Amino acid sequence: MTPRPRRGDGEPDGTGGADTDPGDSRPAGAPDGPADPDALAGPDTPADPDAPAGPDAPAKLGRRCAGPSATVPPRVAADEPLAVIATGPAGAARRDVLAALLDVAPPTVPMPDDSYLVARYAPEPTRVAFVPGYRQPHAYAIDVLAAGPAFPRPPRRVELHLPAPLLRHVALVGAPDTDGLGTAGTRVLREAVGRGGAVLVVVSADQVFTGAELELLSEAARAGLAVFFVVTPGTTGWHGDVAPVAPDPTTARADDAALADDAAPADDTALADDAAPAGEAAAAGGRPVTGMSPSDPVGLAVQTQRAALLAVVPELAAAPWFPFRPGDVRALRRALVVWAAEEGPRRLATAVPPVPHRTVPVAPDAYDRDWADGLDRQARAHAQRIRRHLSLELAHIHLRAVQEIVFGSGCVGLPRLLDREVHALSQLATAACDRAVERMVRDTGAEVFGAPPDDATYRRMCAAVRSVLAGQRSDRSLERVLLVTSAGDLTEVTGAGALVALDGHPGAPRTAVLPPVAMAVAGGCYLHFWGPGSTDPGGARSWLQHVLRELDRELQREISHRVEAVRRALGVVLAEAVDHGILLT
């Protein structure tokens, strides 16, 4: 793989430079960005007009201010847990930053390739790995020679439970390196960021932002996400090999004690002082550094990175920047706590209030309406549209995989790329099925009840459909995981535990009618392409074509089965409502 370009290597960085801004026509004395936080927020309207507005809608980058002091209500479901997604390129010491925030040694924080690290609060430290194909999580050991199972493939996520004070307020999620995410991995990361609500970008002083990273940050800025930047020393230090100022251990211990006592009211003055605005100059004690001083190599390095980013994404002018000092991350830790303290109540304020149970009568002429035939036609149309869309996506996957074999890492990188692709395809298929189910429930409900159902009635109808689906006997389970084997065929693992193992960053409990569509690459594929007999590009391309044909065939059947199951269950619910004159649930 081509090494990542660094500053001073003479390579174009794609950021427009740190000193010039050809795309900015503002006057030289104009401020970096708008002072009004609302001006940094994205549009109110969703990108997809067909997307549902309920809590199980496909996750998008919600509308929030790009700084920790947002005033715009989020568009994320109220029950989604708060999470900060830590991302960045390889070689930027992201593990060290997470370990410093959690106040543990860096080896305690596992960062396996192609896996998400989810750190949550727990009284006792534990580490477990969720591997596709397994129904139960397994203990995860850092030492390869330690006792425990050896996984044939990387886990989708590793959960780290620690009694860290910060985790009482917000979960920390470490994403894979942005260098190797590709198109599919970026989609998965974007979905996780949209549900978490905040991004922590870790970059070293001598690295430059790539085009994919700039696109991700630009989208985060348009969506109004909270974005935090951390600059770590590069391979040559802080552009001059000057060590940063050591922290005061007494102050650091007092800061950790204040974070641990989450029952006591926060000191707004101290929080505001330690999480200073981005426009203030550097100061001792770990405040955000944005000032440029010739005698301050740390501030100069941070300001250089900030100027390079703002030349391309000026909407992030309000985002705070922090230099990384391993013993002093107080300012960053408090900024995350401030964001969580403000974001949590805003999400709770958007929760749908409970409504009393009321009688929902059917339309007087419901018997004469041809709602059943309309439901049949709508189900067929939705199934055909979803199948056509997934077939097109599989064609795109084929092109990207062939490029990886021929021009990328070769055959050995095919399982990693294919697993990222089917992960993103699973999310796409799940979102498409959820939209189709919502359309079927709302449109057919409007025919039967004479008016479009409100949110409370819609939730009652969905609960009734889920109940009917749970009572139906079928030879084809809806809770199934499709695994690509080393022979190019597909096998399946059923059960709710198998579905849980495929989440990179699990969010709120799913309340949609259908379980998610789940696909992954089995561990045997990794072992096969890591072996000595896997260096034939022609054989790898033939295997890939066979796999994609099998996936296309199985997805066609799976989508038809899911839509048909919902059609039958919804028909039972509405037929009972018509017979009794009211919605029974």
N, C-alpha and C positions, 0 to 999 in steps of 0.2 A: 504494500500500500504506500502511496506517496506520502512522505512526511508532511505534517501540517506546517504551512509557512509561518515564520516568525518575523518580528520586526527586525529590520536591518539585513535581511537575507536578499534584498533586491527583488522580491517577488511582489506582484500586485496583490493588494489585500482586498480589493473590491469594496472598500469603505469610503472611497473618495478622499482619503488622506485626513490627517489630523489637523492640518493648518489651513486647508482650503476647503471651501464648500461650494462647488459649482452649482449645486441644485438649490441653494438657498438665496433668494432674491431680497431678503430683508436687509435693512440698513445695518451698518457695522455696529452701531450702538444699540441695536434692538436687543431685547432680552432673548434668551434661548428658547423660551416656549411661553404659552399663554399662562397668565397667573390664575385664571379661573379653573378649578379642577374639573368643572363640567365640560370645559372645552376639550379636555383630553379623553373624554369618554367616546365610545363607539356609537353607532346608530342604534336606535331603539328597535328597529324592525329586524327580524331574523333574516338570515341569508336565504333560507328555504321557506317559501310561503306555505309549503305543505307540511312543515315540521310542526309537531304538536307542541302545545304550551304547558303540558302537565309535568309532574315531577319526573316521569320516565321518558321525557323527550331526549333525543340524542344530545349528548353533551356538546355545547358550543363554548367558545370563549366568551364568557358573560360580560356584561357592561359594568365595569367598575373603573374607578380612577386608577391611574398608573402609579400612584404613590401610596404610602401607608395611611394617609389621612384622607381617605375617600369620603365623599358625601353622597355618592350616587347609589341607590339601592341595586343590589345584584340581581341578575337574571338566573341565578343558580337555585336549584331546589333547596328549600329551607333545611331539609334533613341531611344534606350533603355535608360530610365532615370537613372542617377546615384543614387544608394541607398546603405546604410550600414545596413546590417541585424544584429540586436543585438540578440544574443542567449545565452543560458547558462542554468544551472540547477535552480531548484526552491530554494528559500532561499538565493540567491546571491545578492539581492537588485538591480536587473536589472532596476526596475522602478526608483529607486533613481538615478542611473547613467544617464538614459535617461532624467529625469527631470533636473538634473544638466547641462547636455549638452544643453537643451532647455531653461535653466534659468527660470524654473517655479517650483511651489510647486509640490511635488510628487503626491498628490491626483488629480492634473490636468491631469495626464497621466493615462488614463484607460488601464488596462491590464487584460481583461477578459480571462477566461480559453478557450483554443482552438481557440482563435482569434488572428489575426495579427493586430498590431497597425501600421498604416502608418502615419507618421508625415510629413507634407508638409508646404511650406511657404504660408502665406496669410496675408493680412493686418489686418483682423479681426479674432479673435479666434473663431473657431467653432469645434463641435464634431458631427460626423454622423456615424451611424452604418449601415452596409450592411448585411441583413439577408436573407438567402436562402428562396425562396418562396414569397418574396416581390419584387415588380417592382420598388420601390422608396426607397432611403435611408431615415432613420429616425434619428431625433435628439437623441443623446445619453447623458444621464445624469448620473453623478457619483452616486448621492444619489438615492437609490432605492425608497425612498418615494417622490422623486421629480416628477413634472408633466411630462408626456410623456408616450409613449407606453411601455408596459411590454412585453419583447420578450420571447416566450416559449422555445427558444433555443439560444445558443450563436451565435453571428454574425460571419460571416466568417472574416470580418475585420472591424476595427474602424478607421476612418480617422480623424486625429487631425490636424487642420490648425492653425498655430501660426505665429506671426511676429518675429520669432527667427532668428537672423543673420545667424546661421549655416545652416538653411534650405534654404537659398538663394543658397547655393553651392551644397547641397546633401540632399536627403530624408533619414530620419531615420525610420527603420522598426523594430518593436519589435515582435519577434517570440514567440510562446508558449514555455513553459519550456521543455527542452530536456528530462527531466525524463519520461514524459508520451507520447512522440511522437510516439514511436513504429516504425515499418518498414514503414508504409504508410506515417506517419507524417514526417519522415526523408526524404522521397522522395520529398514531397512537399517543405520542407525547402531547400533541395539541389537545386531544380529547381529555387526557389526564389533567393537563393544566387548566382547562376550562372548568373542570369539576372542583379542582383544589382551590383555585382563585388567586394564587400568587406564584411567581417565578423567582428563583434565586440563581442568577447567572454567575458562574465562577470562571474567570479567565485569567491567565497569567500576564505579567507585564509585557512580555515580548511576543505574545500571540496576537493575531488579527482575527476579526470576525469573518467567517465565510459567508457566502451568499445564502446558504440554507439557514444559518443562524440569524442573519439579518432579516430574512423573510419571516421567521418565527417571531422575532422580537417586534417586527413591524405589525404583524397581526395581533400580537399581544397589546401593543399600544393602541391599535384601532378598537380592540375590544374593551379597553380600559382595565386591564388586569394590573394588579400590584406587581411591580418589577423591582427587584433589588440586585445590585451588582457588587461582586467581590472581586478584587484584583489581588492576585497572589504574586510572589516574587518569581521572576522568570529564571531561565537557566543561568543568567549572569547576575542575578540579584535584582535590586531595585535600580537598574540603570546607573550603576556606580558602586555597587557592593556595599552600601551603607546599611547597617542593621537598623531596624525600626526601634522605636523607644520601648523599653520594657514596661509592663504595666505595674501598678501598685498592687501587691498581693492582698493587702488588707481591703482595698476597695473592691477587688474582684470577688473576695469571699462574701463581702456584704451584698454585692449585686446578686450572687447566686442564692443567698438566703432570702432576698426580697422576691426573687422569681419563684422560689419554692412555696412561699406563703401566698397562694393564690386566693385564700379566703379573705385576706386583708385588703382594704381599698388601695388602689394604685396611687402613687404619688405623681400626679400629673405634671408637676413642675420638674421633677427629676427625669421623667420620661421624655418630656419635651427638650430638656437640656441634653440628654445623652443621644437622642435621635434628632440631631439638629438638621435643619433644612439643607437641601443640596447646595444652596447658594453660599453657605457660610464657609469660611476658610478652615484649614486643618487646625486641629488643636490636640493637645495631649489628652490621653484618656480614651482614645478609640472612637472619636466622633467621625462622621462621614467626611472624607477628604475630597474636595473638589477645587481647592485653591492651587494655583501654580506658583511655586517659589523656586528660584535657582538653587537655593541651599537646602531644599527639601526633596530628595530623590523619590521618596514615597508619594508625596503629593503630585510631583511631576509625572510619575508613572500613571497614577490614577487619572489625572487630568488629560493625559495623552490618550488613554483608552476612551475616556468619556467624549473627547472632542471627535475622535474617529467615529464613534457610534452616532453622535448627534448630527454628523455630516450627512448621514443616510436616514436616520430615524429621529428627526428633531422632536417628535411627539413625546419622547422619553426624557425630555429635559428636566422634569420634576422627579425622576427616579433617583433614589439615593445611591451613592457609591461608597464602598468601604474598602480600605486596605486590610489585608489579612495579616494579623499578628497572632500567632498560635496561642499565646497566653492571654490575649485580650480581645475578646469578641463581644464585649458588653454592649457596644452600640448596635451591632447587628442583631444580637439577641433581643434587645429591648425594642428595636424597630419591628421585629417579627411579632413580638407580644402586643405592641400597640396596634398593628394591623389586625391581629386576631381579635383583640378586644373590641375593635370597631366593626369588623366584618361579621362576627357572630350575632350581635343584636340585629344587624340589618337583615341577615338571612332569616332570623326568627320573625322579624316584622313582616316578611313576605309569605309566611306560612298561611295556608288556607284555614280560616276559622271553622270550627265544627258547626254544622248546621243541623237543626232538629230533623228527625225522620218525618217525612211528609208523604202523603199519598200522591202517586204519579199516575193519573188516569190515561188511558189510551184514547186515541181520536175516535169520535163517534162513528166514522166511516172506515175504521181500521179493517173490518172484515172485507170491505170492497176494494181495498187498496192492494195492489200487486207487489207488496213489499218483499215477499219471499223470492219471486223471480228477479226482482231488482238486486237482492242480496247475492243471488247466484251469479248474475252478470258482473256485479262489482268485484266479487271474489275472483272470478276468472281473469278480469282485467288487471287486478292488482298482482296476481301471481305471474301473469305473463310479463308485466312491466318489470317486476323484481328479477325474474329469471333472465330477461334480456340484459338488464343492467349488470348483473353478476357475471354473465358470460363476457361482456365487454371488459370488465375489470380483470377477469382471468387472462384475456388476451394481452392486456397491459402488463400483467405480472410475467407472462411469458417473455415479453420483450426485455423487461428489466433483468430477469434471471439470465437470459442469454447474454446480455451485455456484461453481467457479472462473471459469467464463465469465460467469456472471450477476452474481455478487457479489464476485469477486476481481479479479485483474489483467486479466481479459477474454480476448480471443482470443490476444493475444500471449503470455500465460503458459501456454497449453494444451500446447505441446510439452514444456516443462520439467516440468509436472505429470505428463503422460502418461509421460515417460521414467522419472520416479521411481516411478510406479505399476507399470510393466511390470518395472522392476528388482526391486521387492519381490515381484511376482507370480512372477518367475523363481526367486527363492529359495524361495518357498513351494512351487512345483511341483517343484523339485529335491528339497527335503526330503521331500515326499509320495512321490515316486518311490523315494527311498532307503529310506524306511520300508516301502514295499510290497515292494521287492526283498528286504529283510532278512526280512520275514515269510515270503515264499515260500521262500527258501533254508532258513531254520531249520525251518519247519513241514514242508516236504516232506522235508528231510534227516532229521528225526525219524522220519518214516514209513519211509524206506528203511533207515536205520541202526539203528532200534529204540530210539533215545534221542536227545534233543535234542543237536545237535552243540555241542562246546565251542568256545571262541573260536579255537583253532588250526585245528580242522576247518572252522569257518565261513570263516576266511580262505582256506583251501585251496580250498574250494568256490567262493568268489567269484573267486579267481584263475583257476580252471578255466572259469567262466562267461565271464569277460572274454576269455580266450583263444579260446573258441568264437565269441564275438561278433566278435572281430577277424578271424577267418577266414571269417565269413559274408559273402556278397556280397548287397548290397541296393541298390535304386535310391534308397533314402531314408537318407541319412547320419544317424548319431546325433550327430555333431559339427557342429551347424548353429546359426546365429544368425538369428532372425526379426527383420527390420527393417521398421518401419512407414514407408511412403513418403508423399510429399506428396499423392499421389492417393488415399490411404486404403487402398491395397492392401498386401500383404506380399511381401517378397522375402527371399532367404536368402543368407547367406555361410557357407561351410563351412570346416572346418579347425580345428586346435587353436589356431592363432594368433588366429583370430577370437574364440574363446571367451575367451582370456586378456585380450583388450582390454575385456571387459565387467565385469571384477572391479573394484570400487571399492577394496577392501583385500584383496589376495590373501593367503591363509594358507598352510598346509602343502600340499604336493602332494596332489591328490585321489586316493584309492585306492578310491573307490566303484565299483560295477559299471558304472553308466551315467554318461556325461558329463552336465554340468549342463544344465538347460533354460535357454536364453538368448534374451532378447528385448530390443529397444532401439528407440528412435526415430531414424530416419535424419536426416542433416543437412538434407535437402531440406524436411522438415517445419518446421524452425526458419526456414529462409529464406522459406518460403511464408507463415508467420504473422508474420514480421517485415516483410513487404512492405506496400505501401499498400492492397492489395485484400483485406486480411484482417480487416476491422473489422466483418464481418457476424456477429453472434452466432448467427443462425439457420443460416447456412452452416457455422459451426464446430460446432454441435451435430449437424447432419446428417453432417458428416465424422466426428465422434466416434462416432456410432452405427454408421457403416459400418466403421470401424476395429475397434470392439469385436466386431461380428459376425464379421469376418474372423479376429480373434484367437481367438474362441470356437470357430469351425469348425476352425481349424488346430490349436489345442491339443487338441481332441477327437481328431483324427487322430494327433497326436504322442504323446499319452499311450497310446493304444491300440497304436501301433506299438512304443513302448518296452517296455510290459509284455509284449506278444506276443513280442518279440525275446528278452527274458529268459526267458520261459516255454519257448521252443524251445531256447535254449542250456542252461538248467538241465535240461530233459528229456534232452538228449543226454548231459550229464555223469552224471546219475543212471542212465540206461539202461546206460551203459558200466560204471558201478559194479556194477549188479545182474548184468550179464552176466559180469563178472570176479570178483565176490564181494568186492571191496574198492574203496575210493576210489583211483583211479589217480593223482591228482596229489599 
